[in-house]
Amino acid sequence: MITLYGFAYSNYYNIVKHALMAKGIAFEEHKVYPGDATLLDASPLGKIPAIRTANGATLSETSVILDYLEDAYPETPLLPADAEARGKVRQLAKITELYLELPARRLLPFALGGRQAPDAVKEEVRGVLERGIGAINTLTQFSPYCCGSALTTADVTLRYALAIPKLVGPGQLGMDIVAAIDGLAEWDAMMSEGDVAAKVDADMQANRDEFMAYVAKMQA
């Protein structure tokens, strides 16, 4: 059985968790926070998420894990069969990560600390986000999923990558990321339906207070 390392309030952890559940892969969760020495056994850089496969091998980096799951468990695919279509899905997921989640993450410490980021940081983040929004508006179909009629890793990645832009955008940038992408609001509502999303969201909220206490301890 696969072991998934991380914690339920992590959006990257939840990308992998959602994929595992959507594919019907049996797994167990091992809760661990950054800085815990036991995490290094599964993730050489101490990053979350990481997995230990049924054969005992360890893997980290979300996109690497998603590709492994497709290769090892192809029965319920989250990528198209066609090579070009697979590339399009991976392209959208990577743009989502690099041009939405990662730049918005720069504002997260300010948002969690209840203070405003410096204007120079805000403008830099805004510029990257606007490029990402433009690209996603060009690449997505939302018919009803990001890349067509089937759920893919692009949908799973986008759903949880949006968490931080949604959190920091209004207060730090005056930006509504959902409204800025055509069709995203309807897609977001659809993605929130179903047992998988409900379970992941419930576990995330249940972990919130413990994670915030961990953050406060690390900042003390």
N, C-alpha and C positions, 0 to 999 in steps of 0.2 A: 504493500500500500504506500502511496505517496504521502510524505509529511510536508506540510506547508509551514514555513517559519515566518513569523512576523506578528503583527497585531491588527485588530479589526478596524481601527480608526485610520489606518493607512490606505490611501486611495490606490497606490500601486499594489499593495497586498490584495485589495479587493478586486482589481483587474484579474489577477490570477485565480482568486477564489471563485469569481463569477464564471470564468472560463472552465474551471474544473467542474463546477456544478452543472453548467450548461451542457458539457460533454458527457455528463454522467459518470465521471471518474471518481472512484472511491479515494478518499484522502482523510488524513487526520491533521488537526491544527496544533502547532507548538507555539504558544505565545511567547514572544521575546521582543525586547525593545533594543534600539541601537545602543551600543556600548556594552551590551551583555557579552561576556567572553564566549558563552556557548554559541552565539550566533556565528562566530568565526569558523566553527566547525563546518558550517554549511555555506557560508558566504565569505570569501577571502577578503573582501573589502568591508565586511560588516554591514552590508546593505540589505534592506528589506524590499521585496520578499526574496526568499530562497526556498528551494525544495530539496528533499532527498527522495530519489526515485525508489521504486519498488526493488531495484537491484542494488541500492545503497549508494549510487552516485549522487553528487550534489551539484546544483546549478543555481546561479543567481542572475540578476538582470531580467526585468519583466518580459521584454520582447524575446529574449532567449528562451525563457521558460515557455512562453506561448508557442513558439516554434517547435520546441521539444514535444509539447503536448499534442500538437498536430501530427508530428511524425510518429509518435509512439502510440497514439490513440486516435486513429483516423476514422473510426466507425461513425462518430457524430462530428462532422467537420465544421470548423469555424473559419475556413478559408475555401475559396472556390477551387475547382479542379484545374481550371485553365491557368497557365503560368502568368500571363499578362494580367488577368483579373486578380490573381494572388498578389502580384506586385502592386496593383492599385490599392488593395486593402492595406498592405504594409506601408505604402507611401502615406496614406491618410493617417494611419496610426502614428507614424513617426512625426508627421507635421503636427499632429495633436499634442504629442509629448514635447516637442522642441519649441513650438511657437504658441502654445496655450498654457500648458501646465508649468513648465519650467520657468518661463519669465514671471508668471503670476506668483510662483513660489517665493520669489525675491521679496514680495511684499507681505508674505505671511507673518514673519516675526513682528512687523509693525502692527498688523491687524490684530494678532493675538495679544500684543502688548497694549492695545488701546491707544496707539499714537500714529501720527501720520508719517509716512516715508518722506525723505527729502524730495523736493520737486524734481531734481535731476534724475533720481532713480525712477520716479513715477513716469516721467516723460520717456525714458529709455524703455521701460516695461510696456508702456502704452504703444510705442512704435512697433515693438515685436508682436504684441497681441494683435494689432491692426493688420499686420502682414499675415498672421495666422488665420484671422477671421476671413480675410480676402481669399486665401487659399482654400479654406474649408468651404466657403460659399461656392467656389468654382468646382470643387471635387465631389461634393456630396450630392446624392440624389434624393435621399429620404423617401424611398418608394417601396416599402415604408422604412427600410433600413438605410444606413449610410451609403452602401454600395449596391443597392438593389433589393431583391425580394427576400434575401436570406440574412440571418444574423451572422456577423463576422467579428473577428477580433478588433476591427476598426470601431464597431459599435461598443464593444465592451471597454476598449481603451478610452474612447471619447466620453462615455458615461461617467467614469470615475475621474478622468483627467479634468473634467469640468468643475469638480468640487472646489478646487482652490480659486480659479477665476470667479466662480460664483460668490465665494466668500469675500475675496479682497476687492473685486471690481467695483461694486457700488460705493463702498466707503472710502477707498483709496483713490479711485480713478473716476468715479461718477459714471461707470461703464456697466451696462447690462449685457453680459456676454451672450445670454440666451436670445435676447431680442436682436442682437447684431448679426445672427446667422439665420438665414431664411429657412424656415421649417423646423428649426431646432426645438422650439417650445413643444410642438406636437410630438416630435420624436422623443424628447426627454420624458414627456408624460407616458408615452407608450413603453419606453424602456423601464419605467418605474413599476410597471405592472408585472404580475407573475410571481411565482413562488421563489425563484432564485433571487431576484432583486429585493423582495421583501425580507428574505432571510439575511442577505448581506447587509441591508440597511439597518435591520434590527440589531444585528451583532455589532455594527459600527457604533450605533447610538449607545448600546450597552457598555462599550469600551471607552466612551468619551471621557467620563470623569476620571477614570484611572489613568488614561493617557495624559490628560491635562495635569494631573498630579505629578506624573513622571516629568513632564516639561518643566513644571515649576521647580521641581527638585534639581533638575539639570541646570536651571538658570540661577539657582540660589548660590 
